[in-house]
Amino acid sequence: LHLILFPLVFLVYLKTLPPTVVGGDSGDIVVSAWKLSVPHPPGYPTITLLGHVFMHYLLPFGEPAWRMGVLNALFAASSSLLLALTLSDVWGDAWGATLTSLLSS
């Protein structure tokens, strides 16, 4: 049951992904990950380093902002899966945990 959750959430996030930079800090984060520079404090070192590796080596096509969005979609789908697995372990109810995780995504 949990095996369908990750691809489902990932595909929904991927389908609704903006093709380029949107407002807020997204441009700053994308540029810092692309160039391995430091954005404004606190700096976001984890997403900067992971984004750089992902954009340059793991997904070498498409706009940089779109590539960063794909990485964020992977993180979102992974967190949804981890939530479902945790809730399933705590509650003992796989259906309820999957539905709760899907609704929270």
Order of alpha helices (4+ residues) and beta strands (2+ residues): alpha-alpha-alpha-alpha-alpha
